[in-house]
Amino acid sequence: MDAVAAYLALRTPQGRADPFPCYAVMHAHGPVLPLGQPVSSYAAVVHGYDAVAQVLRDPLFRVPDKERMSAVMPHWQEHPALVVFMNSMMFANGERHAQARRLITQVFTARRVNGLTLAITELVDDLLDRIAEVGAGAATVDFMTEFAYPLPSNVIGALLGVPAEDRAWFRPHVIAIGGALDAGDPAKLLAADKSATEMNAYFTELIAQRRAKPQDDLVSTLAQAWEGEPGLHEAQLLSTLVLLFNAGFETTTHLLGNGLSTLLANPGSISLLHREPQLAPLFVEEFLRLEAPAQLTTRWCIEDTEVGGVGLQAGQQVMVLFGAANRDPNRFPVPDRFDPWRPDNHPLTFSAGPHFCPGAALTRLEGRIAFSRLVSRFPDLAATGPSTRLDQLALRGHTSLPIRVYQPVHP
């Protein structure tokens, strides 16, 4: 298979399910794969570690913003899901991005995140109690349903101020909105539009409630901060809250599912982490490298430039593959091997530069607590059948992951 064929294979169900052989073929041909018409609307795919890091940090590369979206998709405002994305700082450049990000980082602080340690631990233990109860009476427990979805949903929900009884409602909506990131699938975009409309309505009501009666949560704090910030409008606040919930939910959910599937594929690692729970931070970092929950993003260049020896013209768009960069053999020897002791292990899973994910510390904290306590409670956990995965390339994760938490007793 040549590199262009490998890129095209990523668009197939098989490629979405297992993109890593395609990444390996592309790495063998250099850090950047030139494309262009008629193969793709992307001028190139950037997949080598150093090349990806360059693009993410270089001010000559921008995220697709409203102006760019209007040029490539004139009717994007007809889609509520795309409006949510375009009104958020995720798809903003320059001062508009910096202004919104300042507000987020002022309230989403390391102190606030670290202050959640006890609450996350209690949530983890409650969910493990539930797994123990279900697992005692059944051969199979779905880890995604019983743990990987409810943990981050409750953590980000509590942080934002979403009432506990409403949090389960978000799961299908979060999955649907994530599907909008897989460009070119009209059915996924239609489902994302419906969910975006419903989530907008939910947060509109919650903002009104918090303005009338503020509480100690991010919705109250951000709503107040937004009012005092010139140039920021209500639609941006709404989009920020929708995507904060989605990002805080999905990234951690898929870290948990991908991490556990990695442990199950490397059984000795479960007993090791059981014996030495202080290794959890190393395990989590390697999970993030090996199976990045977010596999790709998009950038476009504002001037003629060069990346990895490939020339790009102003206005051209590139696909940036986090998942491939994290398996670049020039940066990570034997990249497909699970190795928590990798020296200088700094995956690009949370991006880099001005768009580095502000929730990275929270995701890592949840992962460290979850995996150390999971294997401590259930050192004999094992897979009981095949898992099912999201049929997406942009987001990599499971929809179900059946496990057994107790050793069967033989007479």
Secondary structure as UniProt FT lines:
FT   HELIX           3..9
FT   TURN            10..11
FT   HELIX           13..17
FT   HELIX           20..27
FT   TURN            28..29
FT   STRAND          32..34
FT   TURN            37..39
FT   STRAND          44..46
FT   HELIX           49..57
FT   TURN            59..60
FT   STRAND          61..62
FT   HELIX           66..72
FT   TURN            74..75
FT   HELIX           76..78
FT   HELIX           80..86
FT   HELIX           89..91
FT   HELIX           94..107
FT   HELIX           110..114
FT   TURN            115..116
FT   HELIX           117..137
FT   STRAND          141..142
FT   HELIX           144..148
FT   HELIX           150..160
FT   HELIX           164..169
FT   HELIX           170..179
FT   TURN            180..181
FT   TURN            183..184
FT   HELIX           186..212
FT   HELIX           218..227
FT   TURN            230..231
FT   HELIX           234..265
FT   HELIX           267..275
FT   HELIX           277..279
FT   HELIX           280..290
FT   STRAND          296..301
FT   STRAND          305..307
FT   TURN            308..309
FT   STRAND          310..312
FT   TURN            314..315
FT   STRAND          317..321
FT   HELIX           322..325
FT   TURN            326..327
FT   TURN            329..331
FT   TURN            335..336
FT   TURN            340..341
FT   TURN            343..344
FT   TURN            349..350
FT   HELIX           353..355
FT   TURN            358..359
FT   HELIX           360..377
FT   TURN            379..380
FT   STRAND          382..383
FT   STRAND          388..389
FT   STRAND          398..400
FT   STRAND          402..404
//
